[in-house]
Amino acid sequence: MSTTVIPEPIAQLQRQLDQFRSTQPRGRRLPDSMWQAAVELAREHGVYSVAHPLRLDYTGLKKRLGGVSHEKHASRHSSN
């Protein structure tokens, strides 16, 4: 049996999200700062590796990541 270890930065955001969710009505939108933190983590660790433990919408996170990704812009400019 394999246990997945969640990297500390993801675990830290997970604690913040759990606290936010415990104090807000169900269905309330997450603050942009939390989404931005998730985007930064997804850039480093991958969308699924962040979305799954944080219980975030995979597609929503992927769209946010795609909207601000520097790597995609850089690859477009480098292909002349």
OpenMM code with the backbone's topology and positions (N, CA, C; nanometers):
from openmm import Vec3, app, unit

residues = "MET SER THR THR VAL ILE PRO GLU PRO ILE ALA GLN LEU GLN ARG GLN LEU ASP GLN PHE ARG SER THR GLN PRO ARG GLY ARG ARG LEU PRO ASP SER MET TRP GLN ALA ALA VAL GLU LEU ALA ARG GLU HIS GLY VAL TYR SER VAL ALA HIS PRO LEU ARG LEU ASP TYR THR GLY LEU LYS LYS ARG LEU GLY GLY VAL SER HIS GLU LYS HIS ALA SER ARG HIS SER SER ASN".split()
positions = [
    Vec3(0.0847, -0.1186, 0.0000),
    Vec3(0.0000, 0.0000, 0.0000),
    Vec3(0.0887, 0.1242, 0.0000),
    Vec3(0.0598, 0.2166, -0.0893),
    Vec3(0.1417, 0.3368, -0.1049),
    Vec3(0.0687, 0.4587, -0.0491),
    Vec3(0.1376, 0.5352, 0.0323),
    Vec3(0.0816, 0.6577, 0.0871),
    Vec3(0.1459, 0.7758, 0.0159),
    Vec3(0.0623, 0.8629, -0.0396),
    Vec3(0.1130, 0.9796, -0.1095),
    Vec3(0.1426, 1.0899, -0.0094),
    Vec3(0.2634, 1.1423, -0.0149),
    Vec3(0.3022, 1.2521, 0.0720),
    Vec3(0.2734, 1.3829, -0.0014),
    Vec3(0.1973, 1.4687, 0.0621),
    Vec3(0.1644, 1.5985, 0.0029),
    Vec3(0.2773, 1.6952, 0.0363),
    Vec3(0.3350, 1.7603, -0.0657),
    Vec3(0.4412, 1.8587, -0.0387),
    Vec3(0.3925, 1.9665, 0.0588),
    Vec3(0.4810, 2.0132, 0.1439),
    Vec3(0.4442, 2.1089, 0.2494),
    Vec3(0.3738, 2.2339, 0.1972),
    Vec3(0.4176, 2.2963, 0.0859),
    Vec3(0.3449, 2.4156, 0.0390),
    Vec3(0.1985, 2.3864, 0.0045),
    Vec3(0.1713, 2.2670, -0.0502),
    Vec3(0.0330, 2.2288, -0.0812),
    Vec3(-0.0431, 2.2031, 0.0478),
    Vec3(0.0212, 2.1355, 0.1433),
    Vec3(-0.0426, 2.1082, 0.2725),
    Vec3(-0.0759, 2.2380, 0.3459),
    Vec3(0.0124, 2.3366, 0.3336),
    Vec3(-0.0112, 2.4654, 0.3992),
    Vec3(-0.1340, 2.5340, 0.3387),
    Vec3(-0.1444, 2.5345, 0.2058),
    Vec3(-0.2618, 2.5946, 0.1412),
    Vec3(-0.3859, 2.5134, 0.1742),
    Vec3(-0.3713, 2.3828, 0.1866),
    Vec3(-0.4840, 2.2972, 0.2230),
    Vec3(-0.5400, 2.3378, 0.3599),
    Vec3(-0.4520, 2.3666, 0.4545),
    Vec3(-0.4975, 2.4105, 0.5879),
    Vec3(-0.5708, 2.5444, 0.5781),
    Vec3(-0.5183, 2.6355, 0.4963),
    Vec3(-0.5840, 2.7658, 0.4789),
    Vec3(-0.7219, 2.7485, 0.4162),
    Vec3(-0.7309, 2.6626, 0.3152),
    Vec3(-0.8600, 2.6376, 0.2500),
    Vec3(-0.9579, 2.5723, 0.3461),
    Vec3(-0.9115, 2.4774, 0.4261),
    Vec3(-0.9989, 2.4123, 0.5238),
    Vec3(-1.0529, 2.5140, 0.6231),
    Vec3(-0.9675, 2.6047, 0.6671),
    Vec3(-1.0120, 2.7082, 0.7603),
    Vec3(-1.1137, 2.8002, 0.6931),
    Vec3(-1.0857, 2.8425, 0.5701),
    Vec3(-1.1784, 2.9287, 0.4964),
    Vec3(-1.3132, 2.8591, 0.4805),
    Vec3(-1.3090, 2.7342, 0.4378),
    Vec3(-1.4334, 2.6601, 0.4134),
    Vec3(-1.5127, 2.6379, 0.5414),
    Vec3(-1.4443, 2.6258, 0.6547),
    Vec3(-1.5147, 2.6011, 0.7805),
    Vec3(-1.5822, 2.7272, 0.8347),
    Vec3(-1.5405, 2.8433, 0.7843),
    Vec3(-1.5977, 2.9681, 0.8356),
    Vec3(-1.6888, 3.0386, 0.7355),
    Vec3(-1.7018, 2.9832, 0.6158),
    Vec3(-1.7830, 3.0471, 0.5120),
    Vec3(-1.8994, 2.9566, 0.4734),
    Vec3(-2.0076, 3.0173, 0.4251),
    Vec3(-2.1205, 2.9343, 0.3786),
    Vec3(-2.0774, 2.8462, 0.2612),
    Vec3(-2.1357, 2.7276, 0.2530),
    Vec3(-2.1037, 2.6348, 0.1437),
    Vec3(-2.1351, 2.7007, 0.0091),
    Vec3(-2.0453, 2.6840, -0.0850),
    Vec3(-2.0661, 2.7400, -0.2179),
    Vec3(-2.0066, 2.8788, -0.2360),
    Vec3(-1.9541, 2.9358, -0.1299),
    Vec3(-1.8937, 3.0684, -0.1421),
    Vec3(-1.7658, 3.0594, -0.2248),
    Vec3(-1.7451, 3.1560, -0.3114),
    Vec3(-1.6267, 3.1575, -0.3981),
    Vec3(-1.5004, 3.1788, -0.3165),
    Vec3(-1.3945, 3.1122, -0.3597),
    Vec3(-1.2651, 3.1301, -0.2946),
    Vec3(-1.2077, 3.2662, -0.3308),
    Vec3(-1.1372, 3.3284, -0.2386),
    Vec3(-1.0714, 3.4558, -0.2697),
    Vec3(-0.9676, 3.4361, -0.3809),
    Vec3(-0.9491, 3.5400, -0.4614),
    Vec3(-0.8516, 3.5346, -0.5703),
    Vec3(-0.7115, 3.5010, -0.5201),
    Vec3(-0.6785, 3.5464, -0.3989),
    Vec3(-0.5449, 3.5184, -0.3452),
    Vec3(-0.5226, 3.3679, -0.3266),
    Vec3(-0.6265, 3.2949, -0.2886),
    Vec3(-0.6139, 3.1499, -0.2727),
    Vec3(-0.6020, 3.0810, -0.4086),
    Vec3(-0.6799, 3.1283, -0.5049),
    Vec3(-0.6676, 3.0733, -0.6401),
    Vec3(-0.5276, 3.1003, -0.6951),
    Vec3(-0.4753, 3.2196, -0.6718),
    Vec3(-0.3427, 3.2541, -0.7219),
    Vec3(-0.2359, 3.1649, -0.6581),
    Vec3(-0.2503, 3.1377, -0.5298),
    Vec3(-0.1559, 3.0487, -0.4619),
    Vec3(-0.1640, 2.9085, -0.5223),
    Vec3(-0.2851, 2.8627, -0.5525),
    Vec3(-0.3024, 2.7310, -0.6144),
    Vec3(-0.2411, 2.7276, -0.7542),
    Vec3(-0.2542, 2.8362, -0.8296),
    Vec3(-0.1955, 2.8447, -0.9635),
    Vec3(-0.0433, 2.8342, -0.9544),
    Vec3(0.0154, 2.9065, -0.8597),
    Vec3(0.1610, 2.9016, -0.8428),
    Vec3(0.2070, 2.7598, -0.8079),
    Vec3(0.1331, 2.6924, -0.7205),
    Vec3(0.1678, 2.5559, -0.6840),
    Vec3(0.1497, 2.4611, -0.8026),
    Vec3(0.0439, 2.4817, -0.8812),
    Vec3(0.0188, 2.3966, -0.9979),
    Vec3(0.1292, 2.4120, -1.1014),
    Vec3(0.1843, 2.5309, -1.1119),
    Vec3(0.2957, 2.5540, -1.2034),
    Vec3(0.4154, 2.4663, -1.1670),
    Vec3(0.4350, 2.4482, -1.0382),
    Vec3(0.5494, 2.3714, -0.9900),
    Vec3(0.5207, 2.2211, -0.9781),
    Vec3(0.3998, 2.1866, -0.9315),
    Vec3(0.3701, 2.0473, -0.8973),
    Vec3(0.2741, 1.9783, -0.9933),
    Vec3(0.2085, 2.0542, -1.0816),
    Vec3(0.1097, 1.9962, -1.1729),
    Vec3(-0.0316, 2.0231, -1.1247),
    Vec3(-0.1234, 2.0326, -1.2201),
    Vec3(-0.2620, 2.0687, -1.1882),
    Vec3(-0.3280, 1.9626, -1.0998),
    Vec3(-0.3205, 1.8365, -1.1391),
    Vec3(-0.3871, 1.7321, -1.0611),
    Vec3(-0.3300, 1.7221, -0.9204),
    Vec3(-0.1987, 1.7317, -0.9086),
    Vec3(-0.1329, 1.7190, -0.7773),
    Vec3(-0.1743, 1.8283, -0.6806),
    Vec3(-0.2242, 1.9391, -0.7330),
    Vec3(-0.2718, 2.0495, -0.6496),
    Vec3(-0.4237, 2.0424, -0.6338),
    Vec3(-0.4949, 2.0235, -0.7438),
    Vec3(-0.6414, 2.0251, -0.7401),
    Vec3(-0.6988, 1.9140, -0.6523),
    Vec3(-0.6420, 1.7942, -0.6619),
    Vec3(-0.6991, 1.6808, -0.5893),
    Vec3(-0.6939, 1.6979, -0.4373),
    Vec3(-0.5769, 1.7192, -0.3764),
    Vec3(-0.5757, 1.7306, -0.2301),
    Vec3(-0.6450, 1.8568, -0.1777),
    Vec3(-0.6512, 1.9605, -0.2617),
    Vec3(-0.7146, 2.0850, -0.2171),
    Vec3(-0.8647, 2.0878, -0.2455),
    Vec3(-0.9129, 1.9829, -0.3125),
    Vec3(-1.0551, 1.9732, -0.3503),
    Vec3(-1.0977, 2.0949, -0.4326),
    Vec3(-1.0130, 2.1286, -0.5297),
    Vec3(-1.0427, 2.2376, -0.6223),
    Vec3(-1.0882, 2.1797, -0.7549),
    Vec3(-1.1627, 2.2586, -0.8287),
    Vec3(-1.2075, 2.2190, -0.9615),
    Vec3(-1.0866, 2.2102, -1.0548),
    Vec3(-1.0599, 2.0897, -1.1063),
    Vec3(-0.9434, 2.0663, -1.1925),
    Vec3(-0.9479, 2.1579, -1.3150),
    Vec3(-1.0613, 2.1606, -1.3823),
    Vec3(-1.0739, 2.2403, -1.5049),
    Vec3(-1.0594, 2.3887, -1.4746),
    Vec3(-1.1175, 2.4331, -1.3651),
    Vec3(-1.1064, 2.5744, -1.3277),
    Vec3(-0.9617, 2.6136, -1.2989),
    Vec3(-0.8904, 2.5260, -1.2294),
    Vec3(-0.7499, 2.5533, -1.1995),
    Vec3(-0.6674, 2.5515, -1.3275),
    Vec3(-0.6950, 2.4560, -1.4146),
    Vec3(-0.6214, 2.4461, -1.5412),
    Vec3(-0.6423, 2.5712, -1.6257),
    Vec3(-0.7655, 2.6222, -1.6302),
    Vec3(-0.7944, 2.7449, -1.7063),
    Vec3(-0.7197, 2.8640, -1.6470),
    Vec3(-0.7207, 2.8742, -1.5164),
    Vec3(-0.6490, 2.9850, -1.4521),
    Vec3(-0.4990, 2.9746, -1.4785),
    Vec3(-0.4459, 2.8550, -1.4756),
    Vec3(-0.3048, 2.8340, -1.5026),
    Vec3(-0.2725, 2.8705, -1.6473),
    Vec3(-0.3569, 2.8306, -1.7396),
    Vec3(-0.3363, 2.8605, -1.8809),
    Vec3(-0.3439, 3.0088, -1.9105),
    Vec3(-0.4217, 3.0800, -1.8330),
    Vec3(-0.4384, 3.2226, -1.8553),
    Vec3(-0.3201, 3.3059, -1.8116),
    Vec3(-0.2332, 3.2490, -1.7260),
    Vec3(-0.1211, 3.3270, -1.6739),
    Vec3(0.0126, 3.2577, -1.6942),
    Vec3(0.0136, 3.1505, -1.7699),
    Vec3(0.1370, 3.0742, -1.7860),
    Vec3(0.2387, 3.1502, -1.8695),
    Vec3(0.3574, 3.1674, -1.8147),
    Vec3(0.4652, 3.2347, -1.8870),
    Vec3(0.5306, 3.1399, -1.9855),
    Vec3(0.5291, 3.0107, -1.9546),
    Vec3(0.5946, 2.9127, -2.0394),
    Vec3(0.5284, 2.9050, -2.1768),
    Vec3(0.3963, 2.9117, -2.1816),
    Vec3(0.3277, 2.9066, -2.3100),
    Vec3(0.3608, 3.0288, -2.3939),
    Vec3(0.3658, 3.1459, -2.3307),
    Vec3(0.3982, 3.2678, -2.4044),
    Vec3(0.5408, 3.2634, -2.4564),
    Vec3(0.6317, 3.2128, -2.3762),
    Vec3(0.7721, 3.2052, -2.4155),
    Vec3(0.7903, 3.1099, -2.5334),
    Vec3(0.7187, 2.9967, -2.5332),
    Vec3(0.7361, 2.9018, -2.6422),
    Vec3(0.6781, 2.9561, -2.7719),
    Vec3(0.5748, 3.0374, -2.7649),
    Vec3(0.5184, 3.0967, -2.8864),
    Vec3(0.6179, 3.1938, -2.9492),
    Vec3(0.6866, 3.2722, -2.8651),
    Vec3(0.7790, 3.3719, -2.9159),
    Vec3(0.9091, 3.3120, -2.9673),
    Vec3(0.9465, 3.1945, -2.9150),
    Vec3(1.0747, 3.1371, -2.9532),
    Vec3(1.0688, 3.0590, -3.0837),
    Vec3(0.9515, 3.0292, -3.1358),
    Vec3(0.9410, 2.9538, -3.2607),
    Vec3(0.9243, 3.0501, -3.3781),
    Vec3(1.0335, 3.0920, -3.4345),
    Vec3(1.0295, 3.1852, -3.5477),
    Vec3(1.0402, 3.1116, -3.6765),
] * unit.nanometer
topology = app.Topology()
chain = topology.addChain("A")
for resn in residues:
    res = topology.addResidue(resn, chain)
    for name in ("N", "CA", "C"):
        topology.addAtom(name, app.Element.getBySymbol(name[0]), res)
